[in-house]
Amino acid sequence: MIAPARIAAYNILCAVSSGRSDVATAVAASRPSLRDSRDRALAAEIALGVQRWRGKLDYLIAHYGKRPIDRLDPEVLEILRLGAYQLLHLTRVPAAAVVHDGVNLTRRAGKPRAAGLVNAVLRAVSRNRRALPLPARPRDPSDREPALDYLSIALSHPRWLVERWYDRLGPERTEEWLVFNNRPAPLTLRANRPRQTRDRLLDDLTANGISARPGHYAPDALIVDDGQALHTHGSSERGFVIQDEASQLVTLLAGPHPGPLVLDACASPGGKATALAATLEGQEWVVACDVRRRRIELLHRTLVSTGASNVRIIQGNLEVGLPFTDRFSCVLVDAPCSGLGILRRDPDIRWRRQPHDLIALADAQRRMLGHAADCVTRGGRLVYATCSSEPEENEDVVDQFLRDSPRFVALDARHAHPALPAETVDPHGHMRTTPDQHGLEAFFGAVFQRTG
């Protein structure tokens, strides 16, 4: 009998590789079929781990299989990735059980003729796991081609992205980013003000046997050391929101008093909208907007669960313009982007993105920022943010906006909010977090003010 977690992991991987789903959605969809919480955790660990280490796994599969991976049936390739990942990274699982399940999965997938190949490749990986034929780290990191081989294969990132970072950041910083991206991301919470302060939330978690600690930069952030314990703890009161620490910093750019009327123009899943709502008083409001119906439904669930009663939802497409006049005191554009800054959290993004995506995304981001500017009242603030590491989506969009929008001036993020740490602001006055400098995902934020 094949372990249920491995069957679930295989189904997740097939859904991702076929383009039917991203890994986070596929993992969530698999949970109802797994009764045991340990199986749910293992299936997610395998699926996410395979996506993190796919480059290395594919290199080894091609080496031991003696053929390019594009000559393998997609189902067989996913079975080999799944098995190789377990053999190399989940060594508490007996190797014989991994190989046995791999062969049986191959037959179950209707590929019995490939069972011998799966058996041979997985056994070869198991025998050689202490001396794998991977590119070695070069003694001289400035030796470009050997360095790129090592970084892209042994540290499992697409070569085009490694080349970009190597040329822009240098070999040492690039390696730090890749190592960071290959670590599992911690579970990070934001205390749901005004229902809960961070200190009271920490006391509550500790009293329930959940180990947590304050974040380093965001004033309401808590890092949980045991996510499974949090899951079993009754969280229906929603004294917290699950939100990355770098993401929490973005809403600080709106200022301590962004009201009376705030627009979150790309609001789903709702973390930033609820954070903005918590800063408002009396009759002040947040209008939360998103384009797709499913994202509107997700946004609605977040608002209900957090009790954010001063938020109103609309469906609209910022890329083509919103049905508003210039009446908002603050507008936030958390723009859809490449996601290349959150590869630790969403490891499958690295394999889905291509260089040409940056051009199309930046074009859309410029249009969105221009339409958002039309909604800002005189003297109001406009915030632009991405979870991208790439200048095409960040500085280039900001510079073009300032050239095209004489009514707006750039504000130094150091002066945006007293709680925003100075070390998260770069020399150009933009909020920027990076793996090597802050131990956080690569987020970017810029602030503008309408003067005319």
Secondary structure, DSSP 8 states (H G I E B T S, - for coil): ---HHHHHHHHHHHHHHTTS--HHHHHHHHGGG--SHHHHHHHHHHHHHHHHTHHHHHHHHHHHHTS-GGGS-HHHHHHHHHHHHHHHH-TTS-HHHHHHHHHHHHHHTT-GGGHHHHHHHHHHHHHTTTS-------SSTT-HHHHHHIIIIITT--HHHHHHHHHHH-HHHHHHHHHHHTS---EEEEE-TTT--HHHHHHHHHHTT--EEE-SSSTTEEEES-HHHHHHS--TT--EEE--HHHHHHHHTT-S---SEEEETT-TT-HHHHHHHTT--TT-EEEEEESSHHHHHHHHHHHHHHT-TTEEEEE--TTT--S--S-EEEEEEE-----TT-TTT-TTHHHH--HHHHHHHHHHHHHHHHHHHTTEEEEEEEEEEES---GGGTHHHHHHHHHH-TTEEEE-GGGT-TTS-GGGB-TTS-EEE-HHHHSS--EEEEEEEE--
